[in-house]
Amino acid sequence: MSEPEVSQKKPRKRGRLLVVTALAVLFLCFVPSGWNYYRVAAVQNALTRNWEITFGKEGKPDAMPGFLDDKVQALLGDKENRWGEQIPSVVYRERVRAMFRGRIEEVHIYYPVDIRGDLGAALLHFEGLRKFTFFENEKHLPTEASYKLLCQRLRSAMNLEELELGGGQLTSDAIAPLAGHPKLSRLKISYSCRLTADVLKTLKTLPSLTTLEVKDICGPDEEEWNSPVLHARFHDALPSVTLELPKP
């Protein structure tokens, strides 16, 4: 091969290397965004009513240009499905927004009616999850089994620090899988029709617990929850925890 031919091949090789490098960089830049889209979709797909959910900061992410958010809204439209869920304008818009959110450490779910998949498994995709809310005021949904599976999964969310659970079928047995969680420091339980004072067994195993709030408890144990005797038991068992219990 002549010297001029060798000289021509070197720039071509460098050019190909630059193209491959640029493509690799672009791919690596888009992977986190695509992963966020997938994770948000997985949480939404695990719920019956899946649009009143906050992932990280509510509304448009700071990193997302306003014109782009408006364009996505215009493309998706406002059509509602037969259950009244604004699928195009809320659910898919939130998935696109997630691509600009970066690290998501908070997920807050309100009035989902029921869990129709393994919500906890979907949440574990958020490795940095620190705060989680799941609130439903239906008396019979989600079921006790659904709450128990959710708590089993959350026990593996090692960075979880703040947890709020609300629902009619929340029981001490459903919450029991949280036992021993190393970082859980704030816990709020509300709107249960079945929660008993036995939950104290689980609470005593949480080494980082600093704040406990139990409110709006109804059902057969409502009177006991309002009892000063029960309050004294909780204060004695959790001396270093700030307690807010149902008022007697």
C-alpha positions in Angstrom: 0.0 0.0 0.0 1.4 3.4 -1.0 2.1 6.1 1.5 -0.7 8.4 0.2 -3.3 5.6 0.6 -2.1 5.0 4.2 -2.4 8.7 5.0 -6.0 8.7 3.6 -7.1 5.7 5.7 -5.9 7.2 9.0 -8.4 10.2 8.9 -11.2 7.8 7.9 -10.5 5.6 10.9 -10.4 8.6 13.2 -13.7 9.8 11.7 -15.4 6.5 12.3 -14.1 6.4 15.9 -15.5 9.9 16.5 -18.9 8.9 15.1 -19.0 5.7 17.2 -17.9 7.7 20.3 -20.6 10.3 19.7 -23.3 7.7 19.3 -22.2 5.9 22.5 -22.3 9.2 24.4 -25.8 10.0 23.1 -26.9 6.5 24.0 -25.6 6.8 27.6 -27.3 10.2 27.9 -30.7 8.8 26.9 -30.6 5.6 28.9 -31.4 7.3 32.3 -34.3 9.2 30.6 -35.7 6.1 29.1 -35.3 4.2 32.4 -37.3 6.9 34.1 -40.1 6.6 31.5 -40.2 2.9 32.1 -40.3 3.1 35.9 -43.1 5.7 36.0 -45.1 3.6 33.5 -44.7 0.5 35.6 -46.1 2.3 38.7 -49.0 3.7 36.7 -49.8 0.3 35.2 -50.0 -1.3 38.6 -53.0 0.9 39.6 -56.7 1.0 38.7 -56.9 4.8 38.9 -53.5 5.9 37.8 -53.3 9.6 37.3 -53.2 11.3 40.7 -49.6 10.4 41.3 -46.6 12.7 42.0 -43.1 11.6 41.0 -40.5 13.9 42.6 -41.4 17.6 42.2 -45.0 18.2 41.2 -45.6 19.6 37.8 -43.1 20.3 35.0 -39.5 19.4 35.9 -37.1 22.4 35.9 -34.9 20.7 33.3 -37.8 20.4 30.8 -38.3 23.4 28.5 -41.7 25.0 28.8 -42.4 24.9 25.1 -41.7 21.2 25.0 -44.1 20.5 27.9 -46.8 22.5 26.1 -46.2 20.7 22.8 -46.5 17.3 24.6 -49.8 18.5 26.1 -51.1 19.6 22.7 -50.1 16.4 21.0 -51.7 14.2 23.7 -54.9 16.2 23.9 -57.5 16.1 26.7 -59.6 13.1 25.7 -60.9 11.1 28.7 -61.5 7.3 28.7 -64.7 5.7 30.0 -63.4 5.7 33.6 -62.8 9.4 33.6 -59.1 9.0 33.7 -57.3 11.7 31.6 -55.0 9.1 30.0 -53.4 11.3 27.3 -53.0 14.5 29.1 -52.0 13.2 32.6 -50.6 9.7 32.5 -48.5 9.8 29.3 -47.6 13.4 29.9 -46.1 12.4 33.3 -44.1 9.7 31.6 -42.6 12.2 29.2 -41.9 14.6 32.1 -40.1 11.8 34.0 -37.5 11.7 31.2 -36.3 15.1 32.5 -36.6 14.5 36.2 -33.2 12.9 36.9 -33.1 11.0 40.2 -36.6 10.4 41.6 -36.6 10.0 45.4 -40.3 10.6 46.1 -43.5 8.9 44.9 -46.9 9.9 46.2 -50.1 8.1 45.1 -53.6 9.3 46.0 -57.0 7.6 45.5 -55.8 4.7 43.2 -59.0 2.7 44.2 -57.1 -0.6 43.8 -53.8 -2.2 43.1 -54.0 -4.4 40.0 -50.4 -5.5 39.8 -47.2 -5.8 41.9 -46.9 -2.1 42.8 -44.1 -2.7 45.3 -41.9 -4.4 42.7 -42.4 -1.4 40.4 -41.4 0.9 43.2 -38.2 -1.0 43.8 -37.0 0.2 40.4 -36.5 3.6 42.1 -33.3 2.7 44.0 -33.2 6.1 45.7 -36.8 6.2 47.0 -36.8 8.1 50.3 -40.5 9.1 50.6 -43.6 7.2 49.6 -47.3 7.8 50.1 -50.1 5.4 49.2 -53.5 6.8 50.3 -56.9 5.5 49.6 -60.1 6.1 51.6 -62.2 3.2 50.2 -63.3 0.8 52.9 -62.8 -2.5 51.0 -60.1 -1.7 48.5 -57.2 -2.4 48.2 -57.4 -5.7 50.0 -55.3 -6.6 53.1 -53.3 -9.0 50.9 -52.4 -6.1 48.5 -51.2 -4.0 51.4 -49.2 -6.8 52.8 -47.4 -7.5 49.5 -46.7 -3.8 49.2 -45.1 -3.7 52.6 -43.1 -6.8 51.8 -41.6 -5.0 48.9 -41.1 -1.7 50.8 -39.0 -3.6 53.3 -36.4 -4.0 50.6 -36.5 -0.3 49.8 -33.3 0.4 51.8 -33.3 4.2 51.4 -36.9 4.6 52.5 -37.2 7.2 55.3 -40.8 8.4 55.2 -43.9 6.4 54.6 -47.6 7.2 54.6 -50.2 4.5 54.3 -54.0 5.0 54.2 -56.8 2.6 53.6 -59.7 0.7 55.1 -58.1 -2.7 54.9 -54.8 -1.7 56.5 -54.2 -4.2 59.3 -51.4 -4.9 61.8 -50.6 -8.1 59.9 -50.4 -6.2 56.6 -47.9 -3.7 58.0 -45.8 -6.4 59.8 -43.5 -7.1 56.9 -41.9 -3.6 57.5 -40.4 -5.0 60.7 -36.7 -4.1 61.1 -36.5 -1.6 58.3 -33.2 0.1 59.1 -33.9 3.7 57.8 -37.7 4.2 58.2 -38.0 7.2 60.5 -41.4 8.7 59.9 -44.6 6.6 59.6 -48.2 7.7 59.1 -51.1 5.3 59.2 -54.7 6.5 58.6 -58.3 5.7 57.6 -58.0 2.1 58.6 -61.1 0.2 59.7 -59.2 -2.8 60.9 -55.9 -1.6 62.5 -55.3 -3.0 66.0 -52.8 -2.1 68.7 -50.8 -5.2 67.8 -49.1 -3.0 65.3 -46.9 -1.9 68.2 -45.0 -5.2 67.8 -43.8 -4.1 64.4 -43.2 -0.5 65.4 -40.8 -1.5 68.2 -38.6 -3.2 65.6 -37.9 0.0 63.6 -34.5 1.3 64.9 -34.7 4.7 63.2 -38.3 5.5 63.9 -38.6 9.1 65.3 -42.2 10.1 64.3 -45.4 8.1 64.3 -48.9 9.4 63.4 -52.0 7.3 63.6 -55.3 9.0 62.8 -58.9 8.5 61.6 -59.1 4.9 62.8 -62.6 3.4 62.7 -64.1 -0.1 63.2 -64.3 -2.3 66.2 -61.0 -1.1 67.7 -61.9 2.6 67.4 -62.5 3.0 71.2 -59.3 1.3 72.1 -57.3 3.7 69.9 -58.9 6.6 71.7 -58.0 5.2 75.1 -55.5 7.0 77.3 -54.4 3.5 78.5 -53.4 2.6 74.9 -51.6 5.9 74.5 -49.6 5.2 77.6 -48.6 1.8 76.3 -47.3 3.4 73.1 -45.4 6.1 75.0 -43.8 3.5 77.3 -42.9 1.2 74.3 -41.6 4.0 72.1 -40.1 6.6 74.5 -37.9 8.3 71.9 -40.7 8.6 69.2 -42.9 11.6 68.7 -46.4 10.2 68.8 -49.6 11.6 67.4 -52.4 9.2 68.2 -56.2 9.4 67.9 -57.5 11.8 70.5 -59.4 10.3 73.4 
